[in-house]
């Protein structure tokens, strides 16, 4: 007479598969959360950049600060084009 102790090979295999699926699900959930956080950070950075740009532009218009060098060059180039057209 034989009596077995513990799970059969088939039960062990089913448990291994079930555990594998659980681990894969957990990994997918963590990756999804990381993606969500990354997207949120990217969105916040974009909104901050826009806000800073608007604030900078407003400060320049109010003559609280000088325009950036690149902006100054663009304004000078526009003035030069206008003067060429009028000549």
NORDA-V144431 format. One record per helix or strand of 2 or more residues. SS is the DSSP state (a for helix, b for strand). FROM is the first residue (numbers start at 0). TO is the last residue. If there is no record, write none. Layout:
# NORDA-V144431
ss & from & to
SS & FROM & TO
SS & FROM & TO
This chain:
# NORDA-V144431
ss & from & to
a & 8 & 60
a & 68 & 85
